[in-house]
Amino acid sequence: MITGVFLLNLLACTAMKATVHLAQIEEPYFDATEAGAADLAPYEYTLAEQYRLKAHEEWGHSDYGASEDLAKKASYWAEQSLKQSKYGAQDEGAEERFDLIEQIEDDESLLEDAEGEE
């Protein structure tokens, strides 16, 4: 009897956690939609959208653990799509390329100075 009550409480807790995570998806997803992420960050936005739909589907089938995991992924990708639509894609090599361009320009000016002295 006690085991049954414990199990029932555990299932209810799992269902509530999944429901909370489902509710928490909506704000970042709505913000991403409003920011135009479907066009500006289509990869991230599509992932958020599909994880969100699948989380709701799993919740409907009472698979609360899977629903919670999918909801967390949906929130993450919704936030990523919002960031990318606001600030653009991150270009990790941009600073190195900028430094190389400056170095090449400096080298070219040194060559021009050397040729002018001849």
Number of C-alpha atoms within 10 A of each C-alpha: 6 7 8 9 10 11 12 12 12 12 15 13 13 18 19 14 16 27 18 13 20 23 11 15 25 16 13 20 24 13 15 27 18 12 18 16 25 18 12 19 22 15 14 23 27 17 18 28 19 14 24 24 17 17 29 22 14 18 21 11 10 15 16 23 17 17 29 24 15 26 30 21 19 31 24 19 25 31 21 21 33 27 18 20 23 15 10 12 13 9 7 8 8 10 10 10 11 11 11 12 12 12 12 12 12 12 12 12 12 12 12 11 11 10 9 8 7 5
